[in-house]
């Protein structure tokens, strides 16, 4: 049984090659899998989460910010197909990549220094797809990766069923889908205490693997790994 992607990008939806559905005796969808994502940077720390105040766009942050060293690697958060690559340093996203994963989940990677993949390229979880930069609006602050998630059709409905609606709401539906808090799908990362407290107050749900406290030692190890990568490139 396949989902109805009416009103969504046909080109994107046609690239979904595996869906994991649970159906009842009348062949109605009662649940589906949502891909678990893994950290896209060496420094597995989130400095800003969903709904944090912003002065641009709609006034709310619609993603996760991962701080890091310029030139350090950015990894694919799950297996998928590259569906967007923008190598132009535009006024907002800068250089960015979008990857279509199984089940109608799309991950995006913004403000990159250099993109290392091409459209329609298949990538695997943990593969280096870009280097971290300060393009787009990131150029006015500390270097970081802006990571966000878009969900299509039934994937969005399944997210609503499991995690509800945060107080800032969701992003405006676009060709890649509806933007949702990635915190619920992102495993293996840590959050600055004030970041997690603020997100919890907004009704954002977190993956069960996400600890609340980040120590300076952890941050130091991550930065050191980034510097070693730069040295050995």
N, C-alpha and C positions, 0 to 999 in steps of 0.2 A: 504494500500500500504506500503510495507516494503522496507527499504534501502538496497543497495547492499554493503555488507561488504567484498567483494572479496579482498584478500590481507591483511586482518586484522585477528586478533586472533578469531577463531571460538568459543572457549570457552568463551571469554569475550562477544562477540556480542550476543551469545545465551541467555545471562542473561538480555538483554534489554527487559523489559516486558511492556513498555508503550511508545508510540511515539505520539506526537501531531503534525499532519501535516495539512497544508492548501494547497489544490490542486485547479487547474483551471478546466475548462470544459473538458479538454482532460486528466484529471487525472495525470497531471504533477505537481511535487512538486514545489510550488512557495515560501513557507516559512515553517519553523518549529520552535517549541519552543526550547529555550536553558534554562536550569534550572538556576534559580537565587540561588547563594550561599550565605551563612551567615558566620560570623566570626568564625574561628576554635579555637580561644583562648579567655581567659578572657580579656587580654589587646588588644583591637581592633585597634591596631595601626600597620601600615606597615612601616618598617624601610628601606626596599630595594625592588625595583620593577623590572619589566621585562626589560632586556637589560643592567642593571647596570654592569660595568666592573668586571670581575672575572679573576683570574689567572689560574683556572682549567677549565676542560671541553672544551667548544668552545670559552671561553673568555667572554661570556655574561651570566648574571643571568637569569635563565628561570623559574622564579616564584616570590612569595611574601614571605618576611621574617617577621614573627611576633615575636618580642622579648617578653621574659617572664621569670618567675621564674622556675628553674628546679623543676619538680614534679607537676607543675600546670596542670590543665586538658586541653586536646585537644578534640574538639568536631567535630562530623560529620557535614559537611557544607550543607548536604541535605540528604534526604532519599536515601538508596541504598543498594547494596550488596558488601560485602568485597571480593575483588578478588585477593589481594596480601597482605601477611603479612611476613615481614622479621625481625626475632628476632636476627639477627647476626649484630654486630657492624662492618660493612665493611668500606672500606676506603673512600667512598663518601657519600652515603645516610644515613649510619648508620642504626638504626632500623626504619623501615617505614611501612606504610599501604597505600593501594590503594582501593578506593571505586568506584564501577560502579553506576552511576545515570541514570535516565531516559534520553532517547534521544541521547545516545552515548557520554555522558560526564563522564569523570573519574577524580576524585580528588585524590591527593597524599599528604601524611603527612610524612615528613622526619626528621631525627635527634632525634627521640623519645627516652625518657628514658625507657619507658615500654609500650608495646602494650597490649591492653586489649580486643581485639577481635580476632576472628578466621576466616579462609577462609570460604566463603559461608554464613557467618552470615549476617542477615538483620539488618540494623541499621536505626535509624530515625534521622532527623535533630536535632542537639543539644545534641545528646547522647555522653557521654564520651567514646572515643575509645582508648585513650592513654594518657600518661603523657609527658610533654615537657622535652627535655633533651639536651645533648651536644654530641651525638654520631655522627660518621662520621666526615666530615670536620668541623662541628660545634664546635668540641672540641678545635679548635684553637682560637676561639673568644667568644663573649658573647652568652649565651644560647638563642636559638630562634627556632621556628618552620619554616621550609621551606615548603611552600604550593604551589603546582602547579596543572595545569589542562591539561589533554590530551583530544583531540576530535577525534572521529572516523567518517569516511565516510562523509555522508551528514551533520553531525553536524559541521564538519570543513568548508564545503562549505558555510553553513549558517553563520558561524562566519565571514568568508571572506566577504560575501555579506553585512553584517551589519557594520563591524568594520574595514575592510580593512587590510592592511599589515603594521606593524610597521617597522621602519628602520632597526632594528636588524634581521628582518625576523622571522621565526618560527623554532622550534626545529626539529631535524631529526625524521621522522616518525618511530615509534617503535610499538611493539605488542599492547600497550594500546592506541595508536593513536598519533596525532601530538600535541606537546606542543604549547599552545597559551597563551597570556597574560591573567591572571585571573582577572585583574582589571575590565574588562568590565562586568563580571558576578558576582563580589563580592559586595554585598550590606552591608551597616551598618558599614563600617570601615573608619578610618581616616588615612591620610598619612602625614608624615613629609613634610613640605613645599618643601624642596630641593628634596625629593624623587618624589613628584608629578610633580614638574617643569621639572626634568630630563626625566621622563617618557613621559610627554606631548611633549617634544622636540623630542622624538623618535617616535612620532606618535601613542603612546598607547592610547586607548580609555578607559574611566572610566564609571562605573555604575553611574546613575544619583543621587544616594544617597550618594556618597562619597564626604565629605568635604575636603578642601585642607589644613586646618590649624589644628595643634594639640597643645593643651595647656598643660602646665606642670601639672595643676590640674587634667586633664583627665588621664594623665599617672600615677599620684599618686594614683588615685582611682583604676586603673587597677592593679597596683602592690599590693595595699592593699588587693584587692580581691584574688589575687594569694596567698598571705601570709596566709590569712584566710583559704583558701583551704588546704594549707600544714598543718596548725595547726590542722584542724579538720579531717584529713584523718584517 
